[in-house]
Amino acid sequence: MNRKYSLSKEKIKVLLLENIHQNALQYFNSSDYTNVEYLKCSLSGDEIKEKIKDVHLLGIRSRTHITAEILGSAKKLIAIGCFSIGTNQVDLHAAKIKGIPVFNAPFSNTRSVAELVISEAIFLIRKIPEKNFYAHNGKWLKESSNSFEVRGKNIGIIGYGHIGSQVSVLAESLGMNVYFYDILPKLNLGNAKACSSLDELLQISDIVTLHVPETEQTKNMITYDRLRLMKKGSCLINSSRGTVVNLEDLAKVLEEEHLNGAAIDVFPSEPKSNDETFKNVLQKFPNVILTPHIGGSTTEAQANIALEVSEKLVKYCDVGATIGATNFVEISLPPNIDKQRYLHIHKNQPGVLNKITKVFTSRNLNIASQYLQTDPHLGYVIIDIDSKEHAADILKELKTIPGTIKARMLF
């Protein structure tokens, strides 16, 4: 559809950081967003503050952290795209109260993470890490003791969401007995069985794998006492968040030879680039697999993430749709053919919608469609009107309504 936007697309500045897959750049260009700056590195401190002063759309992965202070420098920012599953690298509440929706890709790399977990489960239970370590150091460790098949073994999944449930399906196809624990009731897939408590799951599992978000409840969820609850000779896998497992406690339990091994893909503190040295308390253990946060780092996953998030950013910028935003009310109206569209983001306080409506009715303008959604903090309304007159005056008046956070005339 040929559409004349209030701000032409070539003037909308897009900043993509951290070597986001080229699919994103191609999608923006194919959608006529040509003012795109593409950087392979992450940014922080004064550098990011200066860089985003005149940016409208920002794309990041996990290394760039967007705080409330940084958002204070982003005078023109419309939306943020996290090209990842998680959004903990952004202060979501600070973005919300500034009227900035944050989009992510909660589904696009689930298969990649699930496959890594299954491969690590097989490696750990076969004691491949030690055999590999000793072979590299000239020792021939050909033995079958404490080396097992995964078939018939119990895998315990903590967090039965998108990734956890995918692990469940793959594990069951290998003949494993699947148990899971989640703080919310979840419908099991296949023959997976829900545990009534985290402790129950730890006690019955040969392999425990974590798939939980980073929250106050999950921080240091797995400490020494809970590691000791695990079966002697069992294994732990963490590809969720770095703060979930206390690594000092894990090192202690490994030294006591209570666990047969572990695989860790995420860490409380991670290097900002490949040039920075990585140091960790687990590096001395030959029975531990350490990977540099690569759970979702496959070509397929990054390509899918790039496309999913860039589509959401373009759709919000083009028609105002916030479907899929993690910190924002979800609202969408289909594109119209010949009407004028206004977007209004405001504090959720009484009387705002009435004042918005009066801006149009006082000019005898017909509202063709109007859709409002609110949460405890803000309201977001999309308004289509039949006439294209008085645009500048209307927008000016909308911005002066008490409680207004952002107002835009889209087209």
Summary of the structure (lengths in Angstrom):
residues: 411
radius of gyration: 25.1
end to end distance: 12.3
largest distance: 87.0
contacts: 1346
relative contact order: 0.12
helix: 31%
strand: 19%
